[in-house]
């Protein structure tokens, strides 16, 4: 896998179990991060998401994902979409600005949900937001039926850095499979895993559907993707 930390590449071919646990794999880390962001928001109400947010992926990744979503003939503005680990709702807010109306976000951090609500209120956007730990309790969609599209921008990466990484990753895959309808889609953005590694880990429930073009870089005479966006289809 090509590992990056805050944009710094580390060319290392690693087994799936090779990630060392990190504070970014803990709920406490994210609770603290969103508490800081809420404080920043109080001081700078006009701040943008890049200025106020924990840096994991730039807004470029959201725009590239949005470009793919809006180009799909089977996705329209009323398609039901859930963002898994929505954080400050960067993905959902951009979708709403593009006309999408059936948007849900879940995150296990209460601070993240509060921050998302603040941004949604500021932008006059209607979102369904819920504090929920996907690994602890099965999630029941508000409409009572599975979603057509789920997005993940760094949530699987964070889980990969937890103490019980292998078990938590498996639990996450199973949880996500339960909330996406057969033939529904998962759009996953990662800076920790290659496409092939993602396909292997999700293979029991998903198949590869598409890739989204992402920026490349050169480092030490080698090249690689800054991050990967892979689209998976839920098996029927």
LODREN-103454 format. One record per residue (C-alpha): residue number from 1; z, x, y. Coordinates in pm, 1 decimal. Example, Ala and Ser with C-alpha at 12.3 -4.5 7.8 and 13.67 -1.06 7.14 Angstrom:
2
<node num="1" z="780.0" x="1230.0" y="-450.0"/>
<node num="2" z="714.0" x="1367.0" y="-106.0"/>
This chain:
236
<node num="1" z="0.0" x="0.0" y="0.0"/>
<node num="2" z="-51.5" x="105.1" y="359.1"/>
<node num="3" z="287.6" x="74.0" y="521.0"/>
<node num="4" z="337.0" x="42.4" y="896.0"/>
<node num="5" z="651.6" x="28.7" y="1104.8"/>
<node num="6" z="601.7" x="-102.2" y="1457.9"/>
<node num="7" z="239.8" x="9.4" y="1445.6"/>
<node num="8" z="295.8" x="357.6" y="1304.4"/>
<node num="9" z="92.2" x="402.7" y="984.4"/>
<node num="10" z="229.4" x="562.0" y="671.8"/>
<node num="11" z="-39.7" x="624.7" y="411.8"/>
<node num="12" z="142.2" x="577.2" y="85.6"/>
<node num="13" z="26.0" x="426.8" y="-238.5"/>
<node num="14" z="332.1" x="239.3" y="-357.0"/>
<node num="15" z="430.1" x="25.5" y="-651.2"/>
<node num="16" z="542.8" x="-328.9" y="-572.2"/>
<node num="17" z="906.1" x="-226.6" y="-626.7"/>
<node num="18" z="885.4" x="78.1" y="-398.6"/>
<node num="19" z="1009.0" x="-82.5" y="-75.5"/>
<node num="20" z="1353.0" x="30.9" y="32.2"/>
<node num="21" z="1578.1" x="-247.1" y="162.5"/>
<node num="22" z="1580.3" x="-267.6" y="541.5"/>
<node num="23" z="1784.2" x="-449.2" y="802.8"/>
<node num="24" z="1467.0" x="-646.3" y="878.1"/>
<node num="25" z="1511.2" x="-806.3" y="538.0"/>
<node num="26" z="1844.2" x="-960.6" y="637.6"/>
<node num="27" z="1917.5" x="-1292.8" y="806.4"/>
<node num="28" z="2171.5" x="-1122.6" y="1031.6"/>
<node num="29" z="1903.5" x="-899.7" y="1179.1"/>
<node num="30" z="1684.3" x="-1195.3" y="1274.0"/>
<node num="31" z="1976.2" x="-1404.2" y="1399.3"/>
<node num="32" z="2065.3" x="-1117.0" y="1632.3"/>
<node num="33" z="1702.8" x="-1066.5" y="1737.9"/>
<node num="34" z="1653.4" x="-1431.3" y="1831.8"/>
<node num="35" z="1988.7" x="-1441.6" y="2010.6"/>
<node num="36" z="1862.2" x="-1154.8" y="2227.2"/>
<node num="37" z="1532.9" x="-1333.6" y="2284.6"/>
<node num="38" z="1711.1" x="-1650.3" y="2392.4"/>
<node num="39" z="1902.2" x="-1439.9" y="2643.7"/>
<node num="40" z="1577.7" x="-1284.1" y="2766.4"/>
<node num="41" z="1424.8" x="-1628.1" y="2804.4"/>
<node num="42" z="1714.2" x="-1739.5" y="3023.1"/>
<node num="43" z="1645.6" x="-1444.7" y="3251.5"/>
<node num="44" z="1265.1" x="-1473.2" y="3251.8"/>
<node num="45" z="1149.1" x="-1831.4" y="3210.0"/>
<node num="46" z="789.2" x="-1735.7" y="3285.2"/>
<node num="47" z="776.9" x="-1455.9" y="3026.1"/>
<node num="48" z="505.6" x="-1464.3" y="2764.2"/>
<node num="49" z="551.9" x="-1444.7" y="2389.1"/>
<node num="50" z="455.8" x="-1078.9" y="2364.2"/>
<node num="51" z="703.9" x="-981.5" y="2635.5"/>
<node num="52" z="993.3" x="-1182.5" y="2496.0"/>
<node num="53" z="942.0" x="-1148.1" y="2123.2"/>
<node num="54" z="1044.2" x="-909.7" y="1849.8"/>
<node num="55" z="734.9" x="-694.1" y="1794.3"/>
<node num="56" z="599.6" x="-729.5" y="1442.2"/>
<node num="57" z="242.7" x="-843.3" y="1494.1"/>
<node num="58" z="62.0" x="-863.1" y="1825.0"/>
<node num="59" z="-81.7" x="-1189.3" y="1955.1"/>
<node num="60" z="-418.8" x="-1051.9" y="1847.2"/>
<node num="61" z="-326.8" x="-1149.2" y="1490.6"/>
<node num="62" z="-262.1" x="-1507.9" y="1602.1"/>
<node num="63" z="-596.0" x="-1526.8" y="1781.6"/>
<node num="64" z="-781.2" x="-1394.3" y="1476.6"/>
<node num="65" z="-606.1" x="-1643.8" y="1251.4"/>
<node num="66" z="-678.9" x="-1924.8" y="1495.3"/>
<node num="67" z="-1044.2" x="-1823.5" y="1501.6"/>
<node num="68" z="-1063.7" x="-1859.9" y="1124.7"/>
<node num="69" z="-880.1" x="-2193.5" y="1121.3"/>
<node num="70" z="-1098.8" x="-2349.6" y="1389.3"/>
<node num="71" z="-1415.4" x="-2235.5" y="1211.0"/>
<node num="72" z="-1336.1" x="-2424.0" y="889.4"/>
<node num="73" z="-1529.8" x="-2749.6" y="844.2"/>
<node num="74" z="-1254.7" x="-2898.8" y="624.9"/>
<node num="75" z="-983.8" x="-2843.5" y="888.3"/>
<node num="76" z="-957.8" x="-3069.7" y="1193.1"/>
<node num="77" z="-709.1" x="-3132.7" y="1471.3"/>
<node num="78" z="-505.0" x="-3375.9" y="1258.8"/>
<node num="79" z="-478.1" x="-3145.9" y="954.4"/>
<node num="80" z="-115.0" x="-3101.4" y="850.8"/>
<node num="81" z="-11.1" x="-2738.2" y="904.2"/>
<node num="82" z="322.7" x="-2567.7" y="843.3"/>
<node num="83" z="423.0" x="-2223.2" y="968.6"/>
<node num="84" z="664.9" x="-2054.3" y="727.1"/>
<node num="85" z="923.3" x="-1845.7" y="908.2"/>
<node num="86" z="789.0" x="-1972.9" y="1239.3"/>
<node num="87" z="1012.7" x="-1759.5" y="1460.5"/>
<node num="88" z="933.5" x="-1833.5" y="1825.3"/>
<node num="89" z="644.6" x="-2061.7" y="1716.8"/>
<node num="90" z="372.0" x="-1828.8" y="1844.4"/>
<node num="91" z="124.7" x="-1953.3" y="1582.5"/>
<node num="92" z="210.1" x="-2320.9" y="1629.4"/>
<node num="93" z="190.7" x="-2302.7" y="2007.6"/>
<node num="94" z="-155.9" x="-2151.3" y="1997.2"/>
<node num="95" z="-266.8" x="-2416.2" y="1747.5"/>
<node num="96" z="-128.8" x="-2689.2" y="1973.5"/>
<node num="97" z="-309.3" x="-2544.5" y="2274.3"/>
<node num="98" z="-630.6" x="-2563.0" y="2069.2"/>
<node num="99" z="-580.6" x="-2934.6" y="2005.5"/>
<node num="100" z="-396.4" x="-2944.5" y="1672.5"/>
<node num="101" z="-137.4" x="-3222.6" y="1659.8"/>
<node num="102" z="22.1" x="-3226.1" y="1313.0"/>
<node num="103" z="229.8" x="-2908.1" y="1327.5"/>
<node num="104" z="553.4" x="-2815.6" y="1150.1"/>
<node num="105" z="760.1" x="-2497.6" y="1165.2"/>
<node num="106" z="1054.8" x="-2386.3" y="952.3"/>
<node num="107" z="1278.3" x="-2082.5" y="985.0"/>
<node num="108" z="1614.6" x="-1987.4" y="836.3"/>
<node num="109" z="1743.4" x="-1867.2" y="1172.8"/>
<node num="110" z="1890.6" x="-2132.2" y="1401.0"/>
<node num="111" z="1813.7" x="-1905.7" y="1695.9"/>
<node num="112" z="1446.2" x="-1896.7" y="1603.1"/>
<node num="113" z="1426.1" x="-2274.7" y="1595.4"/>
<node num="114" z="1605.8" x="-2302.3" y="1929.4"/>
<node num="115" z="1367.5" x="-2047.5" y="2081.4"/>
<node num="116" z="1067.1" x="-2232.6" y="1937.2"/>
<node num="117" z="1194.7" x="-2558.0" y="2085.7"/>
<node num="118" z="1237.0" x="-2394.2" y="2425.9"/>
<node num="119" z="879.8" x="-2261.8" y="2424.3"/>
<node num="120" z="743.0" x="-2594.7" y="2301.6"/>
<node num="121" z="927.6" x="-2781.1" y="2576.8"/>
<node num="122" z="808.8" x="-2532.0" y="2836.5"/>
<node num="123" z="447.7" x="-2576.7" y="2725.6"/>
<node num="124" z="469.9" x="-2955.3" y="2680.8"/>
<node num="125" z="390.1" x="-2926.5" y="2309.7"/>
<node num="126" z="506.6" x="-3157.1" y="2030.3"/>
<node num="127" z="618.7" x="-2967.1" y="1719.3"/>
<node num="128" z="824.4" x="-3063.9" y="1415.7"/>
<node num="129" z="1078.5" x="-2783.8" y="1380.1"/>
<node num="130" z="1354.1" x="-2740.7" y="1122.8"/>
<node num="131" z="1613.7" x="-2479.0" y="1034.0"/>
<node num="132" z="1552.8" x="-2423.5" y="663.6"/>
<node num="133" z="1590.1" x="-2142.3" y="409.6"/>
<node num="134" z="1294.0" x="-2170.2" y="172.0"/>
<node num="135" z="1464.1" x="-1945.6" y="-84.4"/>
<node num="136" z="1781.2" x="-2153.2" y="-98.6"/>
<node num="137" z="1669.2" x="-2516.2" y="-97.4"/>
<node num="138" z="1331.1" x="-2675.5" y="-179.6"/>
<node num="139" z="1163.8" x="-2798.8" y="136.4"/>
<node num="140" z="1059.2" x="-3162.7" y="155.1"/>
<node num="141" z="769.8" x="-3218.6" y="396.7"/>
<node num="142" z="848.2" x="-3483.6" y="661.5"/>
<node num="143" z="548.0" x="-3689.6" y="551.9"/>
<node num="144" z="663.1" x="-3675.0" y="190.0"/>
<node num="145" z="346.7" x="-3503.7" y="67.9"/>
<node num="146" z="247.3" x="-3134.9" y="44.1"/>
<node num="147" z="73.5" x="-2960.0" y="332.9"/>
<node num="148" z="-296.6" x="-2882.6" y="358.8"/>
<node num="149" z="-242.9" x="-2544.4" y="524.9"/>
<node num="150" z="53.9" x="-2307.5" y="546.1"/>
<node num="151" z="64.9" x="-1994.9" y="760.5"/>
<node num="152" z="285.7" x="-1689.3" y="714.5"/>
<node num="153" z="290.3" x="-1414.4" y="977.6"/>
<node num="154" z="537.3" x="-1154.9" y="852.1"/>
<node num="155" z="775.9" x="-1375.4" y="654.3"/>
<node num="156" z="668.6" x="-1239.8" y="315.6"/>
<node num="157" z="694.3" x="-890.6" y="466.7"/>
<node num="158" z="1053.9" x="-952.4" y="573.6"/>
<node num="159" z="1143.0" x="-1090.1" y="230.9"/>
<node num="160" z="990.2" x="-777.2" y="78.4"/>
<node num="161" z="1251.5" x="-572.9" y="264.6"/>
<node num="162" z="1550.6" x="-769.3" y="132.8"/>
<node num="163" z="1807.2" x="-636.9" y="-114.2"/>
<node num="164" z="1676.0" x="-849.2" y="-402.7"/>
<node num="165" z="1313.6" x="-802.7" y="-307.4"/>
<node num="166" z="1145.2" x="-874.6" y="-641.6"/>
<node num="167" z="1346.5" x="-1189.6" y="-713.3"/>
<node num="168" z="1314.7" x="-1314.0" y="-355.6"/>
<node num="169" z="940.5" x="-1256.3" y="-345.0"/>
<node num="170" z="898.2" x="-1450.3" y="-668.0"/>
<node num="171" z="1117.5" x="-1732.8" y="-537.2"/>
<node num="172" z="915.8" x="-1742.3" y="-216.4"/>
<node num="173" z="584.1" x="-1769.7" y="-398.2"/>
<node num="174" z="719.3" x="-2056.8" y="-607.2"/>
<node num="175" z="865.5" x="-2232.4" y="-302.7"/>
<node num="176" z="540.9" x="-2204.7" y="-107.3"/>
<node num="177" z="341.6" x="-2335.4" y="-403.7"/>
<node num="178" z="556.0" x="-2649.1" y="-402.7"/>
<node num="179" z="484.6" x="-2738.6" y="-41.6"/>
<node num="180" z="107.1" x="-2683.5" y="-42.9"/>
<node num="181" z="-109.7" x="-2948.3" y="-205.3"/>
<node num="182" z="-354.4" x="-2857.2" y="-483.7"/>
<node num="183" z="-660.3" x="-2697.5" y="-321.4"/>
<node num="184" z="-456.5" x="-2651.1" y="-3.3"/>
<node num="185" z="-445.0" x="-2310.2" y="162.9"/>
<node num="186" z="-204.8" x="-2032.6" y="257.2"/>
<node num="187" z="-302.0" x="-1796.3" y="539.1"/>
<node num="188" z="-84.8" x="-1486.7" y="501.3"/>
<node num="189" z="-62.0" x="-1201.8" y="752.5"/>
<node num="190" z="96.6" x="-879.0" y="628.1"/>
<node num="191" z="138.4" x="-518.8" y="734.8"/>
<node num="192" z="321.3" x="-415.7" y="415.0"/>
<node num="193" z="78.3" x="-519.6" y="143.1"/>
<node num="194" z="-289.9" x="-479.4" y="63.1"/>
<node num="195" z="-503.8" x="-777.8" y="-22.7"/>
<node num="196" z="-505.3" x="-687.1" y="-392.1"/>
<node num="197" z="-126.7" x="-657.8" y="-398.0"/>
<node num="198" z="-92.9" x="-1000.5" y="-238.8"/>
<node num="199" z="-337.0" x="-1152.9" y="-486.5"/>
<node num="200" z="-141.7" x="-1007.0" y="-778.4"/>
<node num="201" z="190.7" x="-1142.3" y="-656.4"/>
<node num="202" z="57.5" x="-1491.1" y="-581.4"/>
<node num="203" z="-174.5" x="-1512.3" y="-883.9"/>
<node num="204" z="26.6" x="-1772.3" y="-1078.3"/>
<node num="205" z="-33.1" x="-2038.0" y="-815.3"/>
<node num="206" z="-310.1" x="-1915.7" y="-584.5"/>
<node num="207" z="-660.5" x="-1769.4" y="-588.6"/>
<node num="208" z="-840.8" x="-1568.8" y="-323.4"/>
<node num="209" z="-1041.8" x="-1776.2" y="-79.6"/>
<node num="210" z="-1131.0" x="-1559.7" y="219.8"/>
<node num="211" z="-1038.8" x="-1263.1" y="437.9"/>
<node num="212" z="-1004.2" x="-1252.3" y="814.8"/>
<node num="213" z="-1135.9" x="-945.5" y="995.0"/>
<node num="214" z="-856.9" x="-731.4" y="1144.1"/>
<node num="215" z="-846.6" x="-417.2" y="1363.9"/>
<node num="216" z="-890.9" x="-76.3" y="1203.0"/>
<node num="217" z="-740.8" x="256.9" y="1303.3"/>
<node num="218" z="-777.9" x="623.3" y="1215.7"/>
<node num="219" z="-479.2" x="846.3" y="1147.8"/>
<node num="220" z="-481.7" x="1199.6" y="1013.1"/>
<node num="221" z="-850.5" x="1178.2" y="927.0"/>
<node num="222" z="-810.2" x="855.8" y="730.0"/>
<node num="223" z="-871.4" x="495.5" y="826.5"/>
<node num="224" z="-707.7" x="166.7" y="742.2"/>
<node num="225" z="-636.8" x="-183.9" y="864.5"/>
<node num="226" z="-355.8" x="-235.9" y="1114.1"/>
<node num="227" z="-265.0" x="-549.1" y="919.7"/>
<node num="228" z="-421.2" x="-782.3" y="665.2"/>
<node num="229" z="-491.7" x="-1154.4" y="686.4"/>
<node num="230" z="-578.4" x="-1305.8" y="350.2"/>
<node num="231" z="-651.1" x="-1673.1" y="280.8"/>
<node num="232" z="-533.2" x="-1809.5" y="-54.5"/>
<node num="233" z="-620.1" x="-2142.7" y="-214.3"/>
<node num="234" z="-357.4" x="-2334.0" y="-412.1"/>
<node num="235" z="-465.9" x="-2380.6" y="-772.2"/>
<node num="236" z="-536.3" x="-2742.0" y="-866.1"/>
